[in-house]
Amino acid sequence: MDTNPVIETLGRRLRLALIGGGPGSFIGEVHRTAARIDDRYELVAGALSSDPERSLEAGRGIRFDPERCYSGGLALLDAEADRLDGADAVAIMTPNDSHHTYAVGALDRGFDVIIDKPLTNTLQEAVEVLDRVRETGLVLALTHNYTGYPMVRQARSMVEHGQLGEIRLVQVEYVQGGRAHENDPDPDGPVPWRFDPAKGGPSLVLGDIGTHAHNLIRFVTGLEVSEVAAEVGHIVPGRVVDDYAGAMLRFENGARGSFWATQAAAGVENSIRIRVSGTRGSLEWQQEEPTRLVFKPIDAPMRVHTPNGPGTLPLARRSSRIVAGHPEGFHEGFANIYSDAAEAIVARRAGVPMDPLADHFPKAVDGVVGLAFVEAAIVSSRNGGAWTRVPISPSWQSQ
């Protein structure tokens, strides 16, 4: 990314306000770093904690103007909307149960939105956010960051260019071990918000990582899951939230697939993998080796694609910042979502067409379809793994 279309078009960086992601938040620092990497945003204001005092203290720690350190998210939205130099966009990284409130609140006040996944806790709330995006014409970007990896974008481009032929099989897994211990959460300590279904949603594992795996399928293949036969629950004794989900998948084109997500695989770190097989060959990618995309044609030797290596397609090439042979990963994937969203925001503000290659960031509709998959998987599991339709409305796709 050699140019900065935001500054070239707008004459300045986009002013970004932050809601959530304060002290103790891993993902908050990731968002802040991602916003800075390509110099498209200036961080100007924050409500970084649900605790008013901690929020103010955290804002001062980031060296925001004291007048722009807010005690809560709604206070930030009201105040920034009234400022002549107020924020252009709002990044939301709060517990899931407040995503709807802050996303709708931001859109209603004229802010473009960048929001952590899942979009909301329920399908109904997600549809309401999508409707508000359409009513306002504003940009909403959902940080399914794995779609920002150059080799994931290479995979998408290869599928779009027909290099795999017709897709017939898809396998995806997202496996972590961070919740394998039987004392997580600590029975004598406070319950973390993710372990509270009212805050974290109806299924911990599906909301936290399953939506990533589902989104990765859709991004790479361009296909929708039409039916799911799932088992969702927990494997750690005594746990009351879901830490495991497995499913068979049927796709709209007749393809078949499998889905596996767990946070209770002891010793595993962060393993998200996808294999896509078509009539002309197969693709394989895994996050723990993010710069390698393996292509196995049906009638030729295996090839390994790398960022900026031979055969790199334009969508992947524009998503890589360094020369071939150097690793890129999690923060850079996030940054690609932020940078693409910035180009969409500036194009909307300036009334000019955006670069089509920038229009691949996850949007509100992706969040809605993700929640539809989650709800269908839960229904299937409650019915003994019966095949269940994923309730995708054609109207959602017209965004």
C-alpha positions as CSV (number, residue, x, y, z in Angstrom):
1,M,0.0,0.0,0.0
2,D,2.1,2.8,-1.3
3,T,-0.4,5.6,-1.4
4,N,-2.9,7.0,1.1
5,P,-6.2,7.6,-0.7
6,V,-7.8,8.9,2.5
7,I,-5.4,11.9,2.8
8,E,-5.4,12.4,-1.0
9,T,-9.1,12.6,-1.2
10,L,-10.1,14.1,2.2
11,G,-7.0,16.2,2.9
12,R,-6.6,14.7,6.4
13,R,-6.9,11.4,8.3
14,L,-10.3,10.1,9.4
15,R,-11.0,11.0,13.0
16,L,-11.8,7.8,14.9
17,A,-13.4,7.5,18.3
18,L,-13.2,4.3,20.4
19,I,-15.8,2.6,22.5
20,G,-14.5,-0.2,24.6
21,G,-11.1,-1.9,24.4
22,G,-9.6,-0.3,27.5
23,P,-7.5,-1.7,30.3
24,G,-6.9,-5.4,30.1
25,S,-8.4,-5.8,26.7
26,F,-6.2,-7.7,24.2
27,I,-8.5,-6.8,21.3
28,G,-8.5,-3.1,22.1
29,E,-4.8,-2.8,21.5
30,V,-5.2,-4.8,18.3
31,H,-7.9,-2.4,17.0
32,R,-5.8,0.7,17.9
33,T,-2.7,-0.7,16.2
34,A,-4.7,-1.7,13.1
35,A,-6.1,1.8,12.7
36,R,-2.6,3.3,12.7
37,I,-0.7,0.9,10.5
38,D,-1.7,2.5,7.1
39,D,-2.0,6.1,8.5
40,R,-5.7,6.4,7.5
41,Y,-7.0,7.3,11.0
42,E,-6.3,9.7,13.8
43,L,-7.5,8.4,17.2
44,V,-9.3,11.4,18.8
45,A,-11.6,10.2,21.6
46,G,-12.5,7.3,23.7
47,A,-14.9,5.7,26.2
48,L,-12.7,2.8,27.0
49,S,-14.5,1.1,29.9
50,S,-18.0,0.6,31.3
51,D,-16.6,1.9,34.6
52,P,-16.6,5.7,34.3
53,E,-13.5,6.3,36.3
54,R,-11.5,3.6,34.5
55,S,-12.7,5.0,31.2
56,L,-11.5,8.5,32.0
57,E,-8.2,7.2,33.3
58,A,-7.6,5.0,30.3
59,G,-8.4,7.8,27.9
60,R,-5.8,10.0,29.6
61,G,-3.3,7.1,29.4
62,I,-3.7,7.1,25.6
63,R,-3.2,10.8,25.7
64,F,-6.6,11.8,24.4
65,D,-7.6,15.4,25.0
66,P,-9.1,15.3,28.5
67,E,-12.3,16.9,27.1
68,R,-12.6,13.8,24.8
69,C,-12.2,11.2,27.4
70,Y,-15.7,10.1,28.1
71,S,-17.3,8.2,30.9
72,G,-19.5,6.0,28.6
73,G,-20.2,5.2,25.0
74,L,-23.5,7.1,24.6
75,A,-21.9,10.2,26.2
76,L,-19.1,9.9,23.6
77,L,-21.6,9.6,20.7
78,D,-23.6,12.6,21.9
79,A,-20.6,14.9,22.5
80,E,-18.7,13.9,19.3
81,A,-21.8,14.4,17.2
82,D,-22.0,18.0,18.4
83,R,-18.3,18.9,17.8
84,L,-17.2,20.7,14.6
85,D,-14.1,18.6,14.8
86,G,-15.9,15.5,16.0
87,A,-15.1,11.9,15.1
88,D,-15.9,10.7,11.6
89,A,-16.2,7.1,12.6
90,V,-16.6,5.0,15.7
91,A,-14.8,1.7,16.5
92,I,-16.8,-0.6,18.9
93,M,-15.1,-3.4,20.9
94,T,-17.4,-3.8,23.9
95,P,-19.0,-7.0,25.3
96,N,-21.4,-8.4,22.7
97,D,-24.6,-7.4,24.5
98,S,-23.9,-3.7,23.9
99,H,-23.0,-4.0,20.2
100,H,-26.5,-3.3,19.0
101,T,-26.9,-0.3,21.3
102,Y,-23.7,1.4,20.2
103,A,-23.9,0.5,16.5
104,V,-27.4,1.8,16.2
105,G,-26.5,4.8,18.3
106,A,-23.5,5.6,16.2
107,L,-25.4,5.2,12.9
108,D,-28.3,7.4,14.1
109,R,-25.8,10.2,14.9
110,G,-24.1,10.0,11.5
111,F,-21.0,8.0,12.3
112,D,-19.5,5.3,10.2
113,V,-18.9,2.2,12.2
114,I,-16.1,-0.4,12.7
115,I,-17.2,-3.2,15.0
116,D,-15.8,-6.3,16.5
117,K,-17.6,-9.6,15.8
118,P,-20.2,-10.9,16.3
119,L,-22.3,-8.1,15.0
120,T,-24.8,-8.6,17.8
121,N,-26.0,-11.4,20.1
122,T,-29.1,-12.2,18.2
123,L,-30.3,-12.4,14.6
124,Q,-33.1,-10.0,15.2
125,E,-30.7,-7.4,16.6
126,A,-28.3,-7.9,13.6
127,V,-31.1,-7.4,11.1
128,E,-32.0,-4.1,12.9
129,V,-28.4,-3.0,12.5
130,L,-28.4,-3.9,8.8
131,D,-31.6,-2.0,8.3
132,R,-30.1,1.1,9.9
133,V,-27.0,0.8,7.7
134,R,-29.3,0.8,4.7
135,E,-31.4,3.7,5.9
136,T,-28.4,5.9,6.7
137,G,-26.2,4.9,3.8
138,L,-23.3,4.8,6.2
139,V,-20.4,2.3,6.2
140,L,-20.3,-0.5,8.7
141,A,-17.2,-2.8,8.8
142,L,-17.1,-6.0,10.8
143,T,-13.7,-7.1,11.9
144,H,-13.6,-10.7,10.8
145,N,-9.9,-10.1,10.5
146,Y,-8.9,-13.5,8.9
147,T,-10.5,-12.2,5.6
148,G,-7.7,-9.6,5.6
149,Y,-4.9,-12.0,5.3
150,P,-3.2,-11.8,1.9
151,M,-3.3,-15.5,1.2
152,V,-7.0,-15.7,2.2
153,R,-7.7,-13.0,-0.3
154,Q,-5.5,-14.9,-2.8
155,A,-7.7,-18.0,-2.2
156,R,-10.9,-16.0,-2.8
157,S,-9.5,-14.6,-6.0
158,M,-8.4,-18.0,-7.3
159,V,-12.0,-19.3,-6.6
160,E,-13.5,-16.3,-8.4
161,H,-11.1,-16.8,-11.3
162,G,-12.3,-20.5,-11.7
163,Q,-9.0,-22.1,-10.8
164,L,-10.7,-24.6,-8.6
165,G,-13.6,-25.2,-10.9
166,E,-17.0,-25.9,-9.3
167,I,-16.7,-26.1,-5.5
168,R,-17.7,-29.6,-4.2
169,L,-16.2,-29.9,-0.7
170,V,-15.4,-27.5,2.1
171,Q,-13.8,-28.2,5.5
172,V,-13.2,-25.6,8.1
173,E,-12.0,-25.7,11.7
174,Y,-11.2,-23.2,14.4
175,V,-9.5,-24.9,17.4
176,Q,-8.2,-23.3,20.5
177,G,-7.1,-24.6,23.9
178,G,-7.5,-21.5,26.0
179,R,-10.6,-22.8,27.8
180,A,-9.5,-26.5,28.2
181,H,-8.9,-26.2,32.0
182,E,-11.8,-27.3,34.2
183,N,-11.3,-24.3,36.5
184,D,-11.9,-21.8,33.7
185,P,-13.7,-19.7,34.8
186,D,-12.5,-19.6,38.4
187,P,-15.4,-20.9,40.5
188,D,-14.4,-18.5,43.3
189,G,-14.0,-15.4,41.2
190,P,-16.3,-13.1,39.2
191,V,-17.9,-14.6,36.1
192,P,-16.2,-13.1,33.0
193,W,-18.7,-11.5,30.6
194,R,-18.1,-14.1,27.9
195,F,-19.3,-16.8,30.3
196,D,-22.5,-15.0,30.9
197,P,-25.0,-15.8,28.1
198,A,-26.8,-12.5,28.6
199,K,-23.6,-10.7,27.7
200,G,-21.7,-13.2,25.5
201,G,-24.7,-14.6,23.6
202,P,-26.5,-17.9,23.4
203,S,-23.4,-19.9,22.4
204,L,-19.9,-18.9,23.6
205,V,-17.9,-21.0,21.1
206,L,-20.1,-20.1,18.1
207,G,-20.2,-16.4,18.8
208,D,-16.5,-16.1,19.8
209,I,-14.8,-18.2,17.1
210,G,-17.5,-20.1,15.2
211,T,-18.6,-16.9,13.4
212,H,-15.0,-16.5,12.2
213,A,-14.9,-20.0,10.7
214,H,-18.3,-19.5,9.1
215,N,-17.3,-16.2,7.6
216,L,-14.1,-17.6,6.3
217,I,-16.1,-20.2,4.3
218,R,-18.3,-17.6,2.8
219,F,-15.4,-15.2,2.0
220,V,-13.3,-17.8,0.2
221,T,-15.9,-19.8,-1.6
222,G,-18.6,-17.2,-2.2
223,L,-21.2,-19.9,-1.2
224,E,-23.9,-19.8,1.4
225,V,-24.4,-22.6,3.9
226,S,-28.0,-23.7,3.2
227,E,-28.5,-26.4,5.8
228,V,-26.6,-27.5,8.9
229,A,-26.7,-30.7,11.1
230,A,-25.0,-29.7,14.3
231,E,-24.0,-30.7,17.8
232,V,-23.3,-27.8,20.1
233,G,-22.5,-28.0,23.8
234,H,-19.6,-28.3,26.3
235,I,-17.0,-31.0,26.8
236,V,-15.5,-29.6,30.0
237,P,-17.4,-31.1,33.0
238,G,-19.5,-28.7,34.9
239,R,-19.3,-25.9,32.4
240,V,-22.6,-24.2,31.5
241,V,-21.6,-22.5,28.3
242,D,-20.7,-24.0,25.0
243,D,-17.1,-24.8,24.3
244,Y,-17.6,-27.2,21.4
245,A,-19.5,-27.2,18.1
246,G,-19.4,-29.7,15.2
247,A,-21.5,-29.8,12.1
248,M,-22.1,-31.2,8.7
249,L,-22.9,-28.6,6.1
250,R,-24.9,-28.4,2.9
251,F,-24.3,-25.6,0.5
252,E,-26.6,-23.8,-2.0
253,N,-24.8,-25.3,-5.0
254,G,-25.0,-28.9,-3.7
255,A,-21.5,-28.9,-2.2
256,R,-20.9,-30.6,1.2
257,G,-18.8,-29.6,4.1
258,S,-17.7,-30.0,7.7
259,F,-17.3,-27.5,10.5
260,W,-15.5,-27.9,13.9
261,A,-14.9,-25.2,16.5
262,T,-13.7,-25.6,20.1
263,Q,-11.9,-23.7,22.7
264,A,-11.2,-26.8,24.9
265,A,-8.5,-28.6,22.9
266,A,-5.7,-28.7,25.4
267,G,-2.4,-27.3,24.2
268,V,-3.7,-25.9,20.9
269,E,-3.1,-22.2,20.5
270,N,-5.1,-20.6,17.6
271,S,-5.6,-23.0,14.7
272,I,-8.1,-21.8,12.1
273,R,-7.9,-23.9,8.9
274,I,-9.8,-24.2,5.7
275,R,-9.7,-26.7,2.8
276,V,-11.7,-26.0,-0.3
277,S,-12.0,-28.7,-3.1
278,G,-13.4,-28.1,-6.5
279,T,-13.5,-30.0,-9.8
280,R,-10.1,-28.7,-10.8
281,G,-8.2,-28.8,-7.5
282,S,-8.0,-27.9,-3.8
283,L,-6.8,-25.0,-1.7
284,E,-5.5,-25.3,1.9
285,W,-4.7,-22.5,4.3
286,Q,-4.1,-22.3,8.1
287,Q,-3.6,-19.2,10.3
288,E,-0.6,-20.6,12.0
289,E,1.3,-20.6,8.7
290,P,-0.5,-17.5,7.3
291,T,1.9,-16.7,4.4
292,R,1.4,-20.2,2.7
293,L,-1.6,-21.0,0.5
294,V,-1.3,-24.6,-0.9
295,F,-2.9,-25.2,-4.2
296,K,-3.2,-28.8,-5.4
297,P,-4.4,-28.9,-9.0
298,I,-6.0,-32.2,-10.2
299,D,-3.6,-32.5,-13.2
300,A,-0.4,-30.7,-12.1
301,P,2.2,-30.6,-9.3
302,M,1.3,-28.9,-6.0
303,R,2.1,-25.2,-5.8
304,V,2.6,-23.0,-2.7
305,H,1.5,-19.3,-3.0
306,T,3.1,-16.7,-0.8
307,P,2.5,-12.9,-0.5
308,N,4.0,-11.1,-3.4
309,G,5.3,-14.4,-4.8
310,P,4.7,-15.7,-8.4
311,G,1.0,-15.9,-9.3
312,T,-0.1,-13.4,-6.6
313,L,-3.4,-11.9,-7.7
314,P,-4.3,-8.1,-7.3
315,L,-6.6,-8.5,-4.3
316,A,-3.9,-10.3,-2.4
317,R,-1.1,-8.1,-3.6
318,R,-2.7,-4.9,-2.4
319,S,-3.2,-6.5,1.1
320,S,0.5,-7.1,1.7
321,R,2.9,-4.4,2.9
322,I,6.3,-6.0,2.7
323,V,8.5,-7.8,0.2
324,A,8.2,-11.5,-0.5
325,G,9.5,-13.9,2.1
326,H,8.7,-11.7,5.2
327,P,5.9,-12.8,7.5
328,E,2.7,-10.9,8.0
329,G,-0.2,-11.8,10.3
330,F,-2.9,-11.0,12.8
331,H,-2.4,-7.2,13.2
332,E,-1.9,-6.7,9.4
333,G,-5.1,-8.7,8.7
334,F,-7.0,-6.4,11.0
335,A,-5.3,-3.4,9.4
336,N,-6.6,-4.4,6.0
337,I,-10.2,-4.3,7.3
338,Y,-9.6,-0.9,8.7
339,S,-7.9,0.4,5.6
340,D,-10.6,-0.9,3.2
341,A,-13.3,0.6,5.5
342,A,-11.5,3.9,5.4
343,E,-11.5,4.0,1.6
344,A,-15.2,3.2,1.6
345,I,-15.9,5.9,4.2
346,V,-14.0,8.5,2.2
347,A,-15.5,7.5,-1.1
348,R,-19.0,8.0,0.5
349,R,-18.1,11.3,1.9
350,A,-16.5,12.6,-1.3
351,G,-19.2,11.1,-3.6
352,V,-16.6,9.3,-5.7
353,P,-16.2,5.7,-6.7
354,M,-14.1,3.5,-4.5
355,D,-11.4,1.1,-5.6
356,P,-13.3,-2.2,-6.2
357,L,-10.4,-4.1,-4.6
358,A,-11.1,-2.2,-1.3
359,D,-14.7,-3.5,-1.3
360,H,-13.9,-6.8,0.3
361,F,-14.2,-6.0,4.0
362,P,-17.0,-7.8,6.0
363,K,-20.1,-5.8,6.2
364,A,-23.4,-5.8,8.2
365,V,-24.9,-8.4,5.9
366,D,-22.0,-10.7,6.8
367,G,-22.8,-10.3,10.5
368,V,-26.5,-11.0,9.9
369,V,-25.8,-14.2,7.9
370,G,-23.3,-15.3,10.6
371,L,-26.0,-14.9,13.3
372,A,-28.4,-16.9,11.1
373,F,-25.9,-19.7,11.0
374,V,-25.4,-19.6,14.7
375,E,-29.1,-19.8,15.4
376,A,-29.7,-22.6,12.9
377,A,-26.8,-24.6,14.5
378,I,-28.3,-24.2,17.9
379,V,-31.8,-25.3,16.7
380,S,-30.3,-28.3,15.0
381,S,-28.4,-29.3,18.1
382,R,-31.5,-29.0,20.3
383,N,-33.3,-31.3,17.8
384,G,-30.7,-34.0,18.0
385,G,-28.6,-32.9,15.0
386,A,-31.5,-32.7,12.6
387,W,-30.8,-31.0,9.3
388,T,-31.9,-27.4,9.7
389,R,-32.3,-24.6,7.1
390,V,-30.1,-21.6,7.6
391,P,-32.8,-18.8,7.4
392,I,-31.2,-16.5,4.8
393,S,-33.5,-13.8,3.5
394,P,-32.8,-12.7,-0.1
395,S,-33.5,-9.1,1.0
396,W,-30.3,-9.2,3.2
397,Q,-28.1,-9.7,0.1
398,S,-29.3,-6.5,-1.6
399,Q,-27.1,-4.3,0.7
